[in-house]
Amino acid sequence: MAEKRTKADRLERQTEQLEKRVDRQPDEFEKEPSTLAPKSDEPTVLTPIEQQIQQRAYELYEQRGRTDGHDLDDWLQAECEIKGTQANAAAA
């Protein structure tokens, strides 16, 4: 007959399982490299809309006098302009 487990037995077993998890080394967590980011030797391929955004962001950078530190602002502004233009064209 199976022995009835007490609450203390369950807690002890859970604690042992958690300790095993903590003892694992980082290489045990991920055996294969992540496939989310492209490999460094692979070229990044931009879609046509990304190319338009990149070009417009560079124009904004040049209009500002090529001052550094505003790359994200330029990209977001260009993205709004390009996507807004496409949305207006689709609505018309």
N, CA, C and O atoms as a CHARMM CRD file, in Angstrom:
* protein
*
  368
    1    1 MET  N      0.82600  -1.18300   0.00000 PROA 1      0.00000
    2    1 MET  CA     0.00000   0.00000   0.00000 PROA 1      0.00000
    3    1 MET  C      0.87300   1.25000   0.00000 PROA 1      0.00000
    4    1 MET  O      1.91100   1.29800   0.66100 PROA 1      0.00000
    5    2 ALA  N      0.44000   2.25700  -0.74800 PROA 2      0.00000
    6    2 ALA  CA     1.20700   3.48700  -0.82700 PROA 2      0.00000
    7    2 ALA  C      1.08900   4.26800   0.46800 PROA 2      0.00000
    8    2 ALA  O      0.03700   4.32800   1.10300 PROA 2      0.00000
    9    3 GLU  N      2.20100   4.85500   0.82600 PROA 3      0.00000
   10    3 GLU  CA     2.23300   5.63200   2.06100 PROA 3      0.00000
   11    3 GLU  C      1.71500   7.03700   1.77300 PROA 3      0.00000
   12    3 GLU  O      2.10800   7.66200   0.78900 PROA 3      0.00000
   13    4 LYS  N      0.84000   7.52300   2.63000 PROA 4      0.00000
   14    4 LYS  CA     0.27100   8.85800   2.44400 PROA 4      0.00000
   15    4 LYS  C      1.33200   9.91100   2.73800 PROA 4      0.00000
   16    4 LYS  O      1.98600   9.88400   3.78000 PROA 4      0.00000
   17    5 ARG  N      1.48800  10.84400   1.78900 PROA 5      0.00000
   18    5 ARG  CA     2.48300  11.90000   1.97500 PROA 5      0.00000
   19    5 ARG  C      1.91900  13.00600   2.85300 PROA 5      0.00000
   20    5 ARG  O      0.75900  13.39800   2.72500 PROA 5      0.00000
   21    6 THR  N      2.74300  13.48600   3.72200 PROA 6      0.00000
   22    6 THR  CA     2.33500  14.59200   4.57000 PROA 6      0.00000
   23    6 THR  C      2.74300  15.90600   3.91600 PROA 6      0.00000
   24    6 THR  O      3.51200  15.92500   2.95400 PROA 6      0.00000
   25    7 LYS  N      2.23100  16.97400   4.43800 PROA 7      0.00000
   26    7 LYS  CA     2.57700  18.29700   3.92100 PROA 7      0.00000
   27    7 LYS  C      4.08100  18.54200   4.04700 PROA 7      0.00000
   28    7 LYS  O      4.69000  19.13400   3.15500 PROA 7      0.00000
   29    8 ALA  N      4.66800  18.10000   5.12500 PROA 8      0.00000
   30    8 ALA  CA     6.10900  18.26800   5.33900 PROA 8      0.00000
   31    8 ALA  C      6.90200  17.49800   4.28700 PROA 8      0.00000
   32    8 ALA  O      7.92700  17.98000   3.80500 PROA 8      0.00000
   33    9 ASP  N      6.43000  16.29800   3.92800 PROA 9      0.00000
   34    9 ASP  CA     7.10400  15.51200   2.88600 PROA 9      0.00000
   35    9 ASP  C      7.06400  16.24100   1.54900 PROA 9      0.00000
   36    9 ASP  O      8.06500  16.30800   0.83500 PROA 9      0.00000
   37   10 ARG  N      5.90800  16.78000   1.22200 PROA 10     0.00000
   38   10 ARG  CA     5.76700  17.50700  -0.04700 PROA 10     0.00000
   39   10 ARG  C      6.67000  18.73200  -0.07500 PROA 10     0.00000
   40   10 ARG  O      7.33000  18.99300  -1.08000 PROA 10     0.00000
   41   11 LEU  N      6.70500  19.48300   1.01900 PROA 11     0.00000
   42   11 LEU  CA     7.55600  20.67300   1.07900 PROA 11     0.00000
   43   11 LEU  C      9.03400  20.30400   0.95700 PROA 11     0.00000
   44   11 LEU  O      9.80200  21.00300   0.29500 PROA 11     0.00000
   45   12 GLU  N      9.42300  19.21300   1.59400 PROA 12     0.00000
   46   12 GLU  CA    10.81300  18.76600   1.51200 PROA 12     0.00000
   47   12 GLU  C     11.16100  18.37500   0.07100 PROA 12     0.00000
   48   12 GLU  O     12.23900  18.70300  -0.42500 PROA 12     0.00000
   49   13 ARG  N     10.25800  17.68400  -0.58000 PROA 13     0.00000
   50   13 ARG  CA    10.49400  17.27700  -1.96900 PROA 13     0.00000
   51   13 ARG  C     10.57700  18.49300  -2.89300 PROA 13     0.00000
   52   13 ARG  O     11.43300  18.54700  -3.77600 PROA 13     0.00000
   53   14 GLN  N      9.69500  19.45900  -2.69100 PROA 14     0.00000
   54   14 GLN  CA     9.73500  20.68300  -3.50400 PROA 14     0.00000
   55   14 GLN  C     11.04100  21.44000  -3.28500 PROA 14     0.00000
   56   14 GLN  O     11.62700  21.96300  -4.23300 PROA 14     0.00000
   57   15 THR  N     11.48800  21.49700  -2.04900 PROA 15     0.00000
   58   15 THR  CA    12.73800  22.17900  -1.73000 PROA 15     0.00000
   59   15 THR  C     13.91200  21.49500  -2.43000 PROA 15     0.00000
   60   15 THR  O     14.79200  22.16600  -2.96900 PROA 15     0.00000
   61   16 GLU  N     13.92600  20.17700  -2.42200 PROA 16     0.00000
   62   16 GLU  CA    14.99200  19.43800  -3.10400 PROA 16     0.00000
   63   16 GLU  C     14.98400  19.72600  -4.60100 PROA 16     0.00000
   64   16 GLU  O     16.03900  19.91400  -5.20800 PROA 16     0.00000
   65   17 GLN  N     13.80200  19.76000  -5.18800 PROA 17     0.00000
   66   17 GLN  CA    13.69400  20.03100  -6.62000 PROA 17     0.00000
   67   17 GLN  C     14.17900  21.44300  -6.94400 PROA 17     0.00000
   68   17 GLN  O     14.86300  21.64600  -7.94700 PROA 17     0.00000
   69   18 LEU  N     13.83200  22.40900  -6.11200 PROA 18     0.00000
   70   18 LEU  CA    14.28200  23.78500  -6.33300 PROA 18     0.00000
   71   18 LEU  C     15.79200  23.89600  -6.19900 PROA 18     0.00000
   72   18 LEU  O     16.43300  24.62100  -6.96000 PROA 18     0.00000
   73   19 GLU  N     16.35600  23.18700  -5.24400 PROA 19     0.00000
   74   19 GLU  CA    17.81100  23.21800  -5.07000 PROA 19     0.00000
   75   19 GLU  C     18.52000  22.63900  -6.28400 PROA 19     0.00000
   76   19 GLU  O     19.57800  23.13100  -6.67700 PROA 19     0.00000
   77   20 LYS  N     17.95300  21.60700  -6.87500 PROA 20     0.00000
   78   20 LYS  CA    18.53700  21.03100  -8.08500 PROA 20     0.00000
   79   20 LYS  C     18.53800  22.05200  -9.21700 PROA 20     0.00000
   80   20 LYS  O     19.49900  22.13600  -9.98200 PROA 20     0.00000
   81   21 ARG  N     17.47800  22.81600  -9.32100 PROA 21     0.00000
   82   21 ARG  CA    17.38900  23.84100 -10.37000 PROA 21     0.00000
   83   21 ARG  C     18.44000  24.92100 -10.17400 PROA 21     0.00000
   84   21 ARG  O     19.05900  25.37000 -11.13800 PROA 21     0.00000
   85   22 VAL  N     18.64400  25.33900  -8.93200 PROA 22     0.00000
   86   22 VAL  CA    19.59900  26.40000  -8.62400 PROA 22     0.00000
   87   22 VAL  C     21.02500  25.93800  -8.88500 PROA 22     0.00000
   88   22 VAL  O     21.87600  26.73500  -9.28000 PROA 22     0.00000
   89   23 ASP  N     21.28800  24.66300  -8.66600 PROA 23     0.00000
   90   23 ASP  CA    22.63500  24.13300  -8.82900 PROA 23     0.00000
   91   23 ASP  C     23.06200  23.98300 -10.28600 PROA 23     0.00000
   92   23 ASP  O     24.24200  23.76200 -10.55600 PROA 23     0.00000
   93   24 ARG  N     22.13900  24.09700 -11.22000 PROA 24     0.00000
   94   24 ARG  CA    22.50500  23.93200 -12.63000 PROA 24     0.00000
   95   24 ARG  C     23.40700  25.06500 -13.08600 PROA 24     0.00000
   96   24 ARG  O     23.27900  26.20400 -12.63500 PROA 24     0.00000
   97   25 GLN  N     24.30700  24.73900 -13.97200 PROA 25     0.00000
   98   25 GLN  CA    25.23100  25.71700 -14.54500 PROA 25     0.00000
   99   25 GLN  C     24.55000  26.41100 -15.72600 PROA 25     0.00000
  100   25 GLN  O     23.62400  25.85000 -16.31200 PROA 25     0.00000
  101   26 PRO  N     24.99100  27.62200 -16.08700 PROA 26     0.00000
  102   26 PRO  CA    24.36600  28.34400 -17.19700 PROA 26     0.00000
  103   26 PRO  C     24.34900  27.56400 -18.50400 PROA 26     0.00000
  104   26 PRO  O     23.40100  27.69000 -19.27900 PROA 26     0.00000
  105   27 ASP  N     25.38400  26.75500 -18.76700 PROA 27     0.00000
  106   27 ASP  CA    25.40200  26.00500 -20.02100 PROA 27     0.00000
  107   27 ASP  C     24.34300  24.90400 -20.05000 PROA 27     0.00000
  108   27 ASP  O     24.02700  24.38200 -21.12000 PROA 27     0.00000
  109   28 GLU  N     23.79600  24.54700 -18.89800 PROA 28     0.00000
  110   28 GLU  CA    22.72900  23.56600 -18.86600 PROA 28     0.00000
  111   28 GLU  C     21.38800  24.16600 -19.25000 PROA 28     0.00000
  112   28 GLU  O     20.48000  23.43700 -19.64800 PROA 28     0.00000
  113   29 PHE  N     21.24600  25.47000 -19.13800 PROA 29     0.00000
  114   29 PHE  CA    19.99000  26.12200 -19.45300 PROA 29     0.00000
  115   29 PHE  C     19.75000  26.19200 -20.95200 PROA 29     0.00000
  116   29 PHE  O     18.62800  25.99400 -21.41800 PROA 29     0.00000
  117   30 GLU  N     20.78900  26.47100 -21.69200 PROA 30     0.00000
  118   30 GLU  CA    20.63500  26.66300 -23.12800 PROA 30     0.00000
  119   30 GLU  C     21.73800  25.89600 -23.84900 PROA 30     0.00000
  120   30 GLU  O     22.90000  26.30200 -23.85000 PROA 30     0.00000
  121   31 LYS  N     21.35700  24.79700 -24.45300 PROA 31     0.00000
  122   31 LYS  CA    22.33700  23.96100 -25.14500 PROA 31     0.00000
  123   31 LYS  C     22.70100  24.53100 -26.51000 PROA 31     0.00000
  124   31 LYS  O     23.84500  24.41500 -26.95000 PROA 31     0.00000
  125   32 GLU  N     21.71600  25.15800 -27.18900 PROA 32     0.00000
  126   32 GLU  CA    21.96300  25.70900 -28.51600 PROA 32     0.00000
  127   32 GLU  C     21.85800  27.22800 -28.45200 PROA 32     0.00000
  128   32 GLU  O     21.09100  27.75600 -27.64700 PROA 32     0.00000
  129   33 PRO  N     22.60200  27.92900 -29.27300 PROA 33     0.00000
  130   33 PRO  CA    22.50400  29.38600 -29.27400 PROA 33     0.00000
  131   33 PRO  C     21.12100  29.84200 -29.74600 PROA 33     0.00000
  132   33 PRO  O     20.45200  29.15400 -30.51800 PROA 33     0.00000
  133   34 SER  N     20.73000  30.97000 -29.28200 PROA 34     0.00000
  134   34 SER  CA    19.43300  31.52800 -29.65600 PROA 34     0.00000
  135   34 SER  C     19.40600  31.84600 -31.14000 PROA 34     0.00000
  136   34 SER  O     20.41000  32.27300 -31.71100 PROA 34     0.00000
  137   35 THR  N     18.26600  31.64000 -31.75600 PROA 35     0.00000
  138   35 THR  CA    18.12200  31.93500 -33.18400 PROA 35     0.00000
  139   35 THR  C     17.38700  33.24800 -33.40300 PROA 35     0.00000
  140   35 THR  O     17.05000  33.57900 -34.54000 PROA 35     0.00000
  141   36 LEU  N     17.13300  33.99700 -32.34800 PROA 36     0.00000
  142   36 LEU  CA    16.40100  35.24900 -32.49000 PROA 36     0.00000
  143   36 LEU  C     17.24700  36.32500 -33.16700 PROA 36     0.00000
  144   36 LEU  O     16.74600  37.05600 -34.02100 PROA 36     0.00000
  145   37 ALA  N     18.48600  36.42600 -32.80400 PROA 37     0.00000
  146   37 ALA  CA    19.36000  37.44800 -33.38400 PROA 37     0.00000
  147   37 ALA  C     20.11000  36.84400 -34.57000 PROA 37     0.00000
  148   37 ALA  O     20.50100  35.67800 -34.53600 PROA 37     0.00000
  149   38 PRO  N     20.30800  37.64700 -35.62200 PROA 38     0.00000
  150   38 PRO  CA    21.05900  37.12200 -36.76400 PROA 38     0.00000
  151   38 PRO  C     22.51200  36.90100 -36.38900 PROA 38     0.00000
  152   38 PRO  O     23.04600  37.57400 -35.50700 PROA 38     0.00000
  153   39 LYS  N     23.14400  35.96100 -37.05800 PROA 39     0.00000
  154   39 LYS  CA    24.56800  35.72600 -36.82800 PROA 39     0.00000
  155   39 LYS  C     25.33700  36.94400 -37.31300 PROA 39     0.00000
  156   39 LYS  O     24.90800  37.62100 -38.24700 PROA 39     0.00000
  157   40 SER  N     26.46000  37.22100 -36.69000 PROA 40     0.00000
  158   40 SER  CA    27.21000  38.43400 -37.01300 PROA 40     0.00000
  159   40 SER  C     27.73600  38.44000 -38.44300 PROA 40     0.00000
  160   40 SER  O     27.95000  39.50900 -39.01400 PROA 40     0.00000
  161   41 ASP  N     27.95000  37.26400 -39.03200 PROA 41     0.00000
  162   41 ASP  CA    28.46600  37.23000 -40.39400 PROA 41     0.00000
  163   41 ASP  C     27.36400  37.28600 -41.44700 PROA 41     0.00000
  164   41 ASP  O     27.65400  37.38300 -42.64000 PROA 41     0.00000
  165   42 GLU  N     26.10500  37.22800 -41.01800 PROA 42     0.00000
  166   42 GLU  CA    24.99700  37.30800 -41.96400 PROA 42     0.00000
  167   42 GLU  C     24.59100  38.77100 -42.15000 PROA 42     0.00000
  168   42 GLU  O     24.42800  39.49200 -41.16600 PROA 42     0.00000
  169   43 PRO  N     24.42800  39.21500 -43.39000 PROA 43     0.00000
  170   43 PRO  CA    24.01500  40.60200 -43.60800 PROA 43     0.00000
  171   43 PRO  C     22.55800  40.80000 -43.18900 PROA 43     0.00000
  172   43 PRO  O     21.73400  39.89400 -43.31000 PROA 43     0.00000
  173   44 THR  N     22.26400  41.98400 -42.70200 PROA 44     0.00000
  174   44 THR  CA    20.90200  42.31400 -42.32400 PROA 44     0.00000
  175   44 THR  C     20.14300  42.73500 -43.57000 PROA 44     0.00000
  176   44 THR  O     20.59500  43.60400 -44.31500 PROA 44     0.00000
  177   45 VAL  N     18.99900  42.12500 -43.79500 PROA 45     0.00000
  178   45 VAL  CA    18.19600  42.43200 -44.96700 PROA 45     0.00000
  179   45 VAL  C     17.04200  43.32700 -44.52300 PROA 45     0.00000
  180   45 VAL  O     16.23900  42.94900 -43.66900 PROA 45     0.00000
  181   46 LEU  N     16.97300  44.50400 -45.11100 PROA 46     0.00000
  182   46 LEU  CA    15.90700  45.44100 -44.78900 PROA 46     0.00000
  183   46 LEU  C     14.76400  45.29300 -45.77900 PROA 46     0.00000
  184   46 LEU  O     14.98600  45.08300 -46.97100 PROA 46     0.00000
  185   47 THR  N     13.54700  45.40400 -45.28100 PROA 47     0.00000
  186   47 THR  CA    12.39200  45.40400 -46.16600 PROA 47     0.00000
  187   47 THR  C     12.31700  46.76800 -46.83700 PROA 47     0.00000
  188   47 THR  O     12.94300  47.71700 -46.36400 PROA 47     0.00000
  189   48 PRO  N     11.56400  46.88800 -47.93100 PROA 48     0.00000
  190   48 PRO  CA    11.47200  48.18900 -48.61400 PROA 48     0.00000
  191   48 PRO  C     11.03300  49.33200 -47.68300 PROA 48     0.00000
  192   48 PRO  O     11.55700  50.44100 -47.78200 PROA 48     0.00000
  193   49 ILE  N     10.08800  49.07300 -46.79300 PROA 49     0.00000
  194   49 ILE  CA     9.65100  50.15000 -45.88400 PROA 49     0.00000
  195   49 ILE  C     10.77600  50.53000 -44.92200 PROA 49     0.00000
  196   49 ILE  O     10.94100  51.70500 -44.59600 PROA 49     0.00000
  197   50 GLU  N     11.54800  49.54800 -44.46800 PROA 50     0.00000
  198   50 GLU  CA    12.67900  49.85500 -43.58300 PROA 50     0.00000
  199   50 GLU  C     13.73900  50.66900 -44.31600 PROA 50     0.00000
  200   50 GLU  O     14.38100  51.54000 -43.72800 PROA 50     0.00000
  201   51 GLN  N     13.91600  50.38200 -45.59500 PROA 51     0.00000
  202   51 GLN  CA    14.87300  51.14700 -46.39000 PROA 51     0.00000
  203   51 GLN  C     14.40300  52.59700 -46.52100 PROA 51     0.00000
  204   51 GLN  O     15.21000  53.52400 -46.44700 PROA 51     0.00000
  205   52 GLN  N     13.10000  52.79000 -46.71500 PROA 52     0.00000
  206   52 GLN  CA    12.56200  54.14800 -46.80300 PROA 52     0.00000
  207   52 GLN  C     12.73100  54.88400 -45.47300 PROA 52     0.00000
  208   52 GLN  O     13.09800  56.05900 -45.44400 PROA 52     0.00000
  209   53 ILE  N     12.46000  54.18300 -44.38300 PROA 53     0.00000
  210   53 ILE  CA    12.61000  54.78800 -43.05700 PROA 53     0.00000
  211   53 ILE  C     14.07200  55.14100 -42.80400 PROA 53     0.00000
  212   53 ILE  O     14.37700  56.22100 -42.29900 PROA 53     0.00000
  213   54 GLN  N     14.97000  54.22900 -43.15700 PROA 54     0.00000
  214   54 GLN  CA    16.40200  54.47200 -42.96600 PROA 54     0.00000
  215   54 GLN  C     16.85300  55.69700 -43.76300 PROA 54     0.00000
  216   54 GLN  O     17.61000  56.52700 -43.25900 PROA 54     0.00000
  217   55 GLN  N     16.39200  55.80300 -44.99300 PROA 55     0.00000
  218   55 GLN  CA    16.77300  56.94100 -45.83200 PROA 55     0.00000
  219   55 GLN  C     16.23700  58.25000 -45.25300 PROA 55     0.00000
  220   55 GLN  O     16.95100  59.25200 -45.20800 PROA 55     0.00000
  221   56 ARG  N     14.97100  58.23700 -44.80800 PROA 56     0.00000
  222   56 ARG  CA    14.38300  59.45300 -44.23900 PROA 56     0.00000
  223   56 ARG  C     15.06300  59.82600 -42.92100 PROA 56     0.00000
  224   56 ARG  O     15.27400  61.00700 -42.64600 PROA 56     0.00000
  225   57 ALA  N     15.40400  58.83500 -42.11400 PROA 57     0.00000
  226   57 ALA  CA    16.10100  59.10100 -40.84600 PROA 57     0.00000
  227   57 ALA  C     17.45800  59.74600 -41.11900 PROA 57     0.00000
  228   57 ALA  O     17.88200  60.64000 -40.38600 PROA 57     0.00000
  229   58 TYR  N     18.13000  59.29800 -42.16100 PROA 58     0.00000
  230   58 TYR  CA    19.42200  59.89000 -42.50900 PROA 58     0.00000
  231   58 TYR  C     19.23600  61.33200 -42.97800 PROA 58     0.00000
  232   58 TYR  O     20.06200  62.19400 -42.67600 PROA 58     0.00000
  233   59 GLU  N     18.16000  61.59700 -43.70900 PROA 59     0.00000
  234   59 GLU  CA    17.87200  62.97400 -44.13800 PROA 59     0.00000
  235   59 GLU  C     17.64900  63.87400 -42.92600 PROA 59     0.00000
  236   59 GLU  O     18.12700  65.00800 -42.89200 PROA 59     0.00000
  237   60 LEU  N     16.91500  63.36100 -41.92600 PROA 60     0.00000
  238   60 LEU  CA    16.68400  64.13800 -40.70300 PROA 60     0.00000
  239   60 LEU  C     18.00600  64.39600 -39.97800 PROA 60     0.00000
  240   60 LEU  O     18.22700  65.48600 -39.45000 PROA 60     0.00000
  241   61 TYR  N     18.86900  63.40300 -39.95600 PROA 61     0.00000
  242   61 TYR  CA    20.19600  63.53000 -39.34300 PROA 61     0.00000
  243   61 TYR  C     21.00200  64.63000 -40.04000 PROA 61     0.00000
  244   61 TYR  O     21.64600  65.44600 -39.38100 PROA 61     0.00000
  245   62 GLU  N     20.96100  64.64700 -41.36000 PROA 62     0.00000
  246   62 GLU  CA    21.69000  65.67300 -42.11300 PROA 62     0.00000
  247   62 GLU  C     21.07800  67.05500 -41.89500 PROA 62     0.00000
  248   62 GLU  O     21.80700  68.04100 -41.78500 PROA 62     0.00000
  249   63 GLN  N     19.74900  67.13900 -41.83000 PROA 63     0.00000
  250   63 GLN  CA    19.08600  68.42700 -41.59900 PROA 63     0.00000
  251   63 GLN  C     19.47000  69.00500 -40.24400 PROA 63     0.00000
  252   63 GLN  O     19.52800  70.22600 -40.09200 PROA 63     0.00000
  253   64 ARG  N     19.72900  68.16700 -39.27300 PROA 64     0.00000
  254   64 ARG  CA    20.11500  68.61700 -37.93800 PROA 64     0.00000
  255   64 ARG  C     21.58600  69.03400 -37.90500 PROA 64     0.00000
  256   64 ARG  O     22.06000  69.51500 -36.87600 PROA 64     0.00000
  257   65 GLY  N     22.29700  68.86400 -38.98100 PROA 65     0.00000
  258   65 GLY  CA    23.70700  69.23100 -39.00500 PROA 65     0.00000
  259   65 GLY  C     24.61500  68.08400 -38.61400 PROA 65     0.00000
  260   65 GLY  O     25.74100  68.29500 -38.16400 PROA 65     0.00000
  261   66 ARG  N     24.12200  66.87300 -38.78600 PROA 66     0.00000
  262   66 ARG  CA    24.86800  65.65200 -38.49000 PROA 66     0.00000
  263   66 ARG  C     25.34000  65.56200 -37.03600 PROA 66     0.00000
  264   66 ARG  O     26.43300  65.07200 -36.75200 PROA 66     0.00000
  265   67 THR  N     24.50800  66.03800 -36.14000 PROA 67     0.00000
  266   67 THR  CA    24.83800  65.91600 -34.71300 PROA 67     0.00000
  267   67 THR  C     24.43700  64.52800 -34.23700 PROA 67     0.00000
  268   67 THR  O     23.33800  64.05100 -34.52000 PROA 67     0.00000
  269   68 ASP  N     25.34200  63.89100 -33.51300 PROA 68     0.00000
  270   68 ASP  CA    25.10300  62.53600 -33.02500 PROA 68     0.00000
  271   68 ASP  C     24.18800  62.54000 -31.80300 PROA 68     0.00000
  272   68 ASP  O     23.96400  63.56800 -31.16500 PROA 68     0.00000
  273   69 GLY  N     23.66900  61.35400 -31.50600 PROA 69     0.00000
  274   69 GLY  CA    22.87800  61.18300 -30.29300 PROA 69     0.00000
  275   69 GLY  C     21.38000  61.25700 -30.49800 PROA 69     0.00000
  276   69 GLY  O     20.62600  61.18600 -29.52700 PROA 69     0.00000
  277   70 HSD  N     20.93000  61.39800 -31.72800 PROA 70     0.00000
  278   70 HSD  CA    19.49300  61.50900 -31.99300 PROA 70     0.00000
  279   70 HSD  C     19.01700  60.43000 -32.95700 PROA 70     0.00000
  280   70 HSD  O     17.97500  60.57900 -33.59500 PROA 70     0.00000
  281   71 ASP  N     19.77100  59.35200 -33.06200 PROA 71     0.00000
  282   71 ASP  CA    19.44400  58.32000 -34.04100 PROA 71     0.00000
  283   71 ASP  C     18.07200  57.69400 -33.81000 PROA 71     0.00000
  284   71 ASP  O     17.33500  57.45600 -34.76700 PROA 71     0.00000
  285   72 LEU  N     17.72300  57.42600 -32.56400 PROA 72     0.00000
  286   72 LEU  CA    16.42200  56.84200 -32.28000 PROA 72     0.00000
  287   72 LEU  C     15.30900  57.83700 -32.59500 PROA 72     0.00000
  288   72 LEU  O     14.28500  57.47100 -33.17200 PROA 72     0.00000
  289   73 ASP  N     15.51400  59.09700 -32.21200 PROA 73     0.00000
  290   73 ASP  CA    14.52000  60.12600 -32.52400 PROA 73     0.00000
  291   73 ASP  C     14.30900  60.23400 -34.03200 PROA 73     0.00000
  292   73 ASP  O     13.17600  60.31800 -34.50500 PROA 73     0.00000
  293   74 ASP  N     15.40300  60.23200 -34.77300 PROA 74     0.00000
  294   74 ASP  CA    15.31200  60.33300 -36.23000 PROA 74     0.00000
  295   74 ASP  C     14.56700  59.13500 -36.81300 PROA 74     0.00000
  296   74 ASP  O     13.72300  59.28200 -37.69600 PROA 74     0.00000
  297   75 TRP  N     14.89500  57.94500 -36.30400 PROA 75     0.00000
  298   75 TRP  CA    14.25300  56.73500 -36.82100 PROA 75     0.00000
  299   75 TRP  C     12.75100  56.76300 -36.53500 PROA 75     0.00000
  300   75 TRP  O     11.94800  56.47300 -37.42100 PROA 75     0.00000
  301   76 LEU  N     12.36900  57.10900 -35.30900 PROA 76     0.00000
  302   76 LEU  CA    10.95500  57.13300 -34.94800 PROA 76     0.00000
  303   76 LEU  C     10.18700  58.19700 -35.72600 PROA 76     0.00000
  304   76 LEU  O      9.05400  57.96900 -36.14900 PROA 76     0.00000
  305   77 GLN  N     10.81000  59.36000 -35.91100 PROA 77     0.00000
  306   77 GLN  CA    10.18100  60.42500 -36.69800 PROA 77     0.00000
  307   77 GLN  C      9.99300  59.95900 -38.14300 PROA 77     0.00000
  308   77 GLN  O      8.92500  60.14700 -38.72300 PROA 77     0.00000
  309   78 ALA  N     11.01900  59.35800 -38.71500 PROA 78     0.00000
  310   78 ALA  CA    10.93600  58.86600 -40.08900 PROA 78     0.00000
  311   78 ALA  C      9.88400  57.76600 -40.20500 PROA 78     0.00000
  312   78 ALA  O      9.14200  57.71000 -41.18600 PROA 78     0.00000
  313   79 GLU  N      9.82400  56.90900 -39.22200 PROA 79     0.00000
  314   79 GLU  CA     8.84000  55.82900 -39.22900 PROA 79     0.00000
  315   79 GLU  C      7.41600  56.38400 -39.22600 PROA 79     0.00000
  316   79 GLU  O      6.55500  55.91200 -39.96700 PROA 79     0.00000
  317   80 CYS  N      7.18000  57.39100 -38.38300 PROA 80     0.00000
  318   80 CYS  CA     5.85600  58.02800 -38.34500 PROA 80     0.00000
  319   80 CYS  C      5.52000  58.66200 -39.69600 PROA 80     0.00000
  320   80 CYS  O      4.40400  58.52500 -40.19700 PROA 80     0.00000
  321   81 GLU  N      6.48300  59.34600 -40.26800 PROA 81     0.00000
  322   81 GLU  CA     6.24400  60.00800 -41.54800 PROA 81     0.00000
  323   81 GLU  C      5.95700  59.00000 -42.65600 PROA 81     0.00000
  324   81 GLU  O      5.00500  59.17400 -43.41700 PROA 81     0.00000
  325   82 ILE  N      6.76200  57.95800 -42.75500 PROA 82     0.00000
  326   82 ILE  CA     6.60600  56.98100 -43.83400 PROA 82     0.00000
  327   82 ILE  C      5.32300  56.18100 -43.65700 PROA 82     0.00000
  328   82 ILE  O      4.54900  56.02100 -44.60100 PROA 82     0.00000
  329   83 LYS  N      5.10200  55.68500 -42.46400 PROA 83     0.00000
  330   83 LYS  CA     3.89800  54.88600 -42.23200 PROA 83     0.00000
  331   83 LYS  C      2.64500  55.74800 -42.30400 PROA 83     0.00000
  332   83 LYS  O      1.59100  55.28400 -42.73700 PROA 83     0.00000
  333   84 GLY  N      2.76000  57.00300 -41.88000 PROA 84     0.00000
  334   84 GLY  CA     1.61800  57.91300 -41.98600 PROA 84     0.00000
  335   84 GLY  C      1.27800  58.20400 -43.43600 PROA 84     0.00000
  336   84 GLY  O      0.10300  58.27900 -43.79500 PROA 84     0.00000
  337   85 THR  N      2.28400  58.36700 -44.26400 PROA 85     0.00000
  338   85 THR  CA     2.08000  58.61400 -45.68400 PROA 85     0.00000
  339   85 THR  C      1.41600  57.40400 -46.33200 PROA 85     0.00000
  340   85 THR  O      0.51200  57.56000 -47.15300 PROA 85     0.00000
  341   86 GLN  N      1.85000  56.21000 -45.97500 PROA 86     0.00000
  342   86 GLN  CA     1.26300  55.00200 -46.53300 PROA 86     0.00000
  343   86 GLN  C     -0.17900  54.80200 -46.06300 PROA 86     0.00000
  344   86 GLN  O     -1.02600  54.34600 -46.83200 PROA 86     0.00000
  345   87 ALA  N     -0.45400  55.13800 -44.81200 PROA 87     0.00000
  346   87 ALA  CA    -1.81000  54.99900 -44.29000 PROA 87     0.00000
  347   87 ALA  C     -2.75400  55.98700 -44.98000 PROA 87     0.00000
  348   87 ALA  O     -3.89400  55.64700 -45.29800 PROA 87     0.00000
  349   88 ASN  N     -2.27100  57.20500 -45.20700 PROA 88     0.00000
  350   88 ASN  CA    -3.08700  58.20000 -45.90100 PROA 88     0.00000
  351   88 ASN  C     -3.35100  57.78100 -47.34400 PROA 88     0.00000
  352   88 ASN  O     -4.45000  57.99100 -47.85700 PROA 88     0.00000
  353   89 ALA  N     -2.36300  57.19700 -47.99900 PROA 89     0.00000
  354   89 ALA  CA    -2.52100  56.75300 -49.38900 PROA 89     0.00000
  355   89 ALA  C     -3.49500  55.59000 -49.45100 PROA 89     0.00000
  356   89 ALA  O     -4.28100  55.49400 -50.39400 PROA 89     0.00000
  357   90 ALA  N     -3.45800  54.71000 -48.46600 PROA 90     0.00000
  358   90 ALA  CA    -4.35700  53.55600 -48.46000 PROA 90     0.00000
  359   90 ALA  C     -5.80000  53.98100 -48.18200 PROA 90     0.00000
  360   90 ALA  O     -6.74100  53.37000 -48.68800 PROA 90     0.00000
  361   91 ALA  N     -5.96700  55.03100 -47.37500 PROA 91     0.00000
  362   91 ALA  CA    -7.30800  55.50500 -47.03400 PROA 91     0.00000
  363   91 ALA  C     -7.94700  56.26200 -48.19700 PROA 91     0.00000
  364   91 ALA  O     -9.17300  56.30200 -48.30400 PROA 91     0.00000
  365   92 ALA  N     -7.13800  56.85900 -49.06600 PROA 92     0.00000
  366   92 ALA  CA    -7.67900  57.66100 -50.16500 PROA 92     0.00000
  367   92 ALA  C     -8.22000  56.83900 -51.29300 PROA 92     0.00000
  368   92 ALA  O     -8.70500  57.39100 -52.28100 PROA 92     0.00000
